[in-house]
Amino acid sequence: MSESFRTTPSDQPWSGSANPGNGHQGGYGDDQHSEDDAGEAGKVVLVGILGGLLSAAGYMIYRRLPDEQKQRLNTQVRSVVQQRITELRQNFNI
């Protein structure tokens, strides 16, 4: 649409054109936000895949440990979890 047919001045915030003060272009087809969202979604998927691979590798290693090392590891993990639960209960006064 040409500038000669505008019903509101282009410098008004309700006109729908770019507002030089905030650097945001009006409209639903804002390409910058959709590109940012796609990039963020890709990062989230990548982190999820890496987390899955690391947990699978950890499980494979754990499975091959001798029984006494598994028991020691279990007791260490339980003590750490119990300490963390105690900390959280103290912090939240439960």
trRosetta pair geometry for C-beta under 8 A, 3 or more apart (Angstrom, degrees):
i j d omega theta_ij theta_ji phi_ij phi_ji
1 5 5.9 -105 179 74 98 117
1 6 7.4 118 128 -78 116 67
2 5 5.3 80 68 12 84 100
3 6 5.7 -20 -160 -19 48 117
3 10 7.0 -36 -133 -46 102 132
6 9 7.2 95 124 -102 132 21
6 10 6.4 -58 -147 -56 167 83
6 15 7.3 15 -168 -155 121 119
8 12 5.1 -84 160 49 113 142
8 14 6.6 -73 164 89 167 89
8 15 4.5 -153 98 -102 117 91
9 12 5.0 105 70 -18 84 103
9 15 6.6 -98 86 -75 43 143
10 15 5.5 -174 -130 130 34 161
10 17 4.9 -16 -155 43 88 155
11 15 7.5 69 46 6 19 146
12 15 4.5 109 69 -33 89 106
13 19 6.0 30 -119 -101 73 133
16 26 4.8 -144 -161 101 52 150
16 27 7.0 77 -173 -62 93 79
17 26 6.6 -16 -10 27 3 120
18 24 7.6 179 -144 93 69 39
18 25 4.9 -34 -97 -108 89 76
18 26 7.1 -149 -81 5 38 81
19 22 5.4 22 97 32 114 92
19 23 8.0 -52 84 0 74 19
19 24 6.4 5 48 60 101 79
19 26 7.5 79 -13 -39 93 100
20 23 7.5 29 -162 -71 35 49
24 30 7.9 -17 -167 -126 85 136
25 30 6.4 160 75 -115 91 90
27 30 6.3 150 83 -55 80 76
30 33 4.6 37 110 19 115 111
30 34 6.8 148 92 -14 66 89
31 34 5.8 -63 -148 41 37 108
31 35 6.1 36 157 -20 72 107
32 35 5.9 -58 -150 36 29 110
32 36 6.4 28 153 -18 64 107
33 36 5.6 -53 -145 38 34 112
33 37 6.2 35 156 -20 67 106
34 37 5.6 -50 -143 37 32 112
34 38 6.4 35 154 -21 63 105
35 38 5.7 -53 -147 36 31 111
35 39 6.4 33 153 -19 63 106
36 39 5.7 -56 -151 36 31 113
36 40 6.3 30 153 -18 66 106
37 40 5.7 -54 -146 38 32 111
37 41 6.2 33 154 -20 66 106
38 41 5.7 -52 -144 36 31 111
38 42 6.4 35 154 -21 63 105
39 42 5.7 -54 -151 34 30 113
39 43 6.6 31 151 -19 63 104
40 43 5.6 -53 -151 34 34 112
40 44 6.4 35 152 -21 66 104
41 44 5.6 -51 -148 34 34 113
41 45 6.5 34 153 -18 65 104
42 45 5.8 -53 -148 36 32 110
42 46 6.3 33 153 -19 65 107
43 46 5.6 -55 -147 37 31 113
43 47 6.3 30 156 -17 66 105
44 47 5.9 -54 -147 37 30 109
44 48 6.4 32 153 -20 63 107
45 48 5.6 -57 -150 37 31 114
45 49 6.4 30 154 -18 66 105
46 49 5.8 -54 -147 36 30 109
46 50 6.3 28 156 -15 65 108
47 50 5.8 -55 -144 40 31 110
47 51 6.1 35 155 -21 65 107
48 51 5.7 -54 -146 36 28 112
48 52 6.4 29 155 -18 63 106
49 52 5.7 -55 -151 36 31 112
49 53 6.4 29 153 -17 65 106
50 53 5.7 -55 -147 38 32 110
50 54 6.2 30 156 -17 66 107
51 54 5.8 -56 -144 39 29 109
51 55 6.2 25 159 -16 65 108
52 55 6.0 -57 -144 38 28 107
52 56 6.3 28 156 -18 64 108
53 56 5.8 -56 -147 37 30 111
53 57 6.3 29 155 -18 65 106
54 57 5.7 -54 -146 37 32 110
54 58 6.3 33 154 -20 65 106
55 58 5.5 -51 -146 37 33 114
55 59 6.4 36 154 -20 64 104
56 59 5.7 -53 -148 35 31 112
56 60 6.5 34 152 -20 64 104
57 60 5.7 -52 -149 34 33 113
57 61 6.5 31 153 -16 65 104
58 61 5.8 -55 -149 38 32 109
58 62 6.1 33 153 -20 67 108
59 62 5.5 -52 -142 38 32 113
59 63 6.2 38 157 -26 65 105
60 63 5.8 -51 -148 31 28 114
60 64 6.9 18 157 -12 60 108
61 64 6.1 -68 -157 38 31 105
61 65 7.1 47 148 -42 65 95
62 65 5.8 -40 -159 3 38 118
62 70 7.0 92 -175 -111 82 93
62 73 7.3 -149 -131 110 99 163
65 69 4.4 -113 176 88 116 121
65 70 5.1 145 96 -58 119 82
65 73 7.2 33 125 -5 170 142
66 69 5.0 87 62 12 79 104
66 70 7.1 -142 99 -8 39 89
67 70 5.5 -54 -149 34 35 115
67 71 6.4 35 155 -20 68 103
68 71 5.6 -50 -149 34 35 112
68 72 6.5 35 153 -17 65 103
69 72 5.6 -50 -145 38 36 111
69 73 6.1 38 154 -20 66 107
70 73 5.7 -57 -148 39 29 112
70 74 6.3 32 153 -21 64 106
71 74 5.6 -53 -147 35 31 113
71 75 6.5 27 156 -16 65 104
72 75 5.9 -56 -148 37 31 107
72 76 6.3 30 154 -18 65 107
73 76 5.7 -55 -148 37 31 111
73 77 6.3 29 156 -17 65 107
74 77 5.9 -56 -146 38 29 109
74 78 6.2 30 156 -19 65 107
75 78 5.7 -53 -144 37 32 112
75 79 6.4 31 157 -19 65 105
76 79 6.0 -56 -148 36 29 108
76 80 6.4 27 155 -16 64 107
77 80 5.8 -56 -148 38 32 110
77 81 6.2 30 155 -17 67 108
78 81 5.8 -57 -145 39 30 109
78 82 6.2 30 156 -19 66 107
79 82 5.7 -53 -144 37 31 111
79 83 6.4 33 155 -20 64 105
80 83 5.8 -54 -149 35 30 111
80 84 6.4 29 153 -18 64 107
81 84 5.7 -55 -148 37 32 111
81 85 6.3 33 153 -20 66 105
82 85 5.7 -52 -146 36 32 111
82 86 6.3 34 153 -20 64 105
83 86 5.7 -55 -150 36 31 113
83 87 6.4 35 151 -21 64 104
84 87 5.5 -50 -150 34 34 115
84 88 6.4 32 153 -17 65 104
85 88 5.7 -54 -148 38 32 110
85 89 6.3 33 153 -20 65 105
86 89 5.8 -53 -146 36 31 111
86 90 6.4 29 154 -18 64 105
87 90 5.8 -59 -151 37 29 108
87 91 6.2 25 154 -18 66 108
88 91 5.6 -54 -143 38 32 110
88 92 6.1 3 165 6 67 112
88 94 7.7 9 123 12 78 129
89 92 6.4 -70 -139 53 25 91
89 93 7.7 73 166 -107 56 4
89 94 4.4 -91 -142 53 77 105
90 93 7.3 22 -170 -75 29 45
